[in-house]
Amino acid sequence: MLTALNESDRPYAFIDLRGSASWREFYSLISRSFSEFIERASRWGKGEFLKLVSRLRGVSVLGFEVSLNWLPGKRPLLGELFDVLDEVGERTGEKVIIVSDEFQRSRGPIGASLHGAIVHSYDFHRDLSFVLTGSEMGVLYGILGDPENPLYGRAYLEVRTRKLSREESLDFLNRGFEEAGVKGSEVERAVEELDGIIGWLTYYGYLKVRGGDFDSLINEALELAKSEIESFLASRVSKRYRVVLKLLAEGLTELGEAKKGS
């Protein structure tokens, strides 16, 4: 995702929603995203962007670093921050892309605020585009398919990734580690274990860059898979899903046998 955005030379803000359980953490992530946006903004005019964003309540600018107040009544509204990015897009003649990674983690009051701000932008901002990505697709579909969620019914384009071959998986990880300046000593094992599923390969790379060892990475990946399956099942009424998953785990491969077992 980031490689494609950087190669496109389009203005974008990348928000990684991992670790956004509190308002303080969430606004810290937004602050980092805006500061990184400024670092890439030489072609679009850093001074102009800083002038726009510094007018908002709860925004401090020191050099090219942006810091947002997270306290109630003092923090800037997400809609106001999106207003600034929309104006940047209007002035430059290019749509600004806002990427929300691990979007399924946007829950509770923080999620409600983010979802509402995205819907507002969807309806009124002509120079913003949103990309929502996630590794727990059951939860992500649950958000977008919830009639009570403001995002429900909004048109979107879905991009699905195919399974990578062994050679493609090796190239994918090796290139990523090279860009991050990390030595991937367990790449062969990771490719064998993760079986070409690009979401898991990406998650492995992310955790490896942060200093994890392979075994702990695999355990965390298994916990994430368990969480995703539980979220998927929670949104399904029929008990047959659990039966079929159990049969598949036991090595069942024929559809006819699955029907008998369920």
Salt bridges, closest charged atoms under 4 A:
ASP9 OD2 - ARG43 NE 3.32
ASP16 OD2 - ARG18 NH1 2.73
GLU48 OE2 - ARG91 NH1 1.95
ASP83 OD1 - HIS125 NE2 2.59
GLU87 OE2 - ARG91 NH2 2.62
GLU94 OE1 - ARG10 NE 3.66
GLU94 OE2 - ARG43 NH1 2.96
ASP101 OD2 - ARG18 NH1 3.68
GLU102 OE2 - ARG18 NH2 3.35
ASP123 OD2 - ARG154 NH2 3.01
GLU158 OE2 - ARG160 NE 2.74
GLU168 OE2 - ARG162 NH2 2.78
ASP171 OD1 - ARG175 NE 3.20
GLU186 OE1 - LYS208 NZ 3.15
GLU188 OE1 - ARG166 NH2 2.39
GLU192 OE2 - ARG166 NE 2.95
GLU193 OE2 - ARG189 NE 3.99
ASP195 OD2 - LYS163 NZ 2.79
ASP215 OD1 - ARG189 NH2 2.90
GLU250 OE2 - LYS246 NZ 2.63
